Amino acid sequence: MNVILVVDMIRGFHDLGKLANPRTAKIIPNIRELLERKTKEGGWVALFLADKHKLDDKEFDMFPPHCVEGTEETEVVAELRQFCQHTVLSKTRHSGFYKTQLDDFLEFEKPQKVVVVGVCTDICVLYTVAGLRERDFKVIVPKNCTETYSSSGHGARRTKRWVFRHMRDVLGVNVIKSQKEI
């Protein structure tokens, strides 16, 4: 069995709220193609991680309120919703492992490899990938299936280059150009 881990492809980071990022639109078709192809192929399972916070979450000391439970911001984007069925784990921090059942899911599935896609490349994707590598999973990240924000001082392209190098050279991740290579 292999796992496709879809990180924060939810409306609060796509088209609703203060952290909505229209840049996510360009990766949705690539993620969709990967999910369609691999889930039909067999031997693959998709798991979605979704940011979901209570109104008094301490994360709001640093970031504006976003993805508050009970709002549409926590919904998986429409184009990918058919692939998540009952496999959505809520998370409240950058790492998909922090106070979630991701460890239990991976222990049950025992994947040979984990493909990680979603947003943001330099935040939740990076910290979740680091957690996977700390647990000795073989991790693959297709560049065209992740996106980030453009921050002041350096653009998204530069940020992604640094993150991909870090994933490859420090964490030992197999960073590839496209989902079509999987």
Secondary structure, DSSP 8 states (H G I E B T S, - for coil): -EEEEEE--BGGGTTSSTT--GGGGGTHHHHHHHHHHHHHHSSEEEEEEEE-B-TT-GGGGTS---SBTTSGGGSB-GGGGGGTTT-EEEESSSSTTTTSSHHHHHHHH--SEEEEEEE-IIIIIHHHHHHHHHTT-EEEEEGGGEE---BTTB-HHHHHHHHHHHIIIII--EEES-GGG-
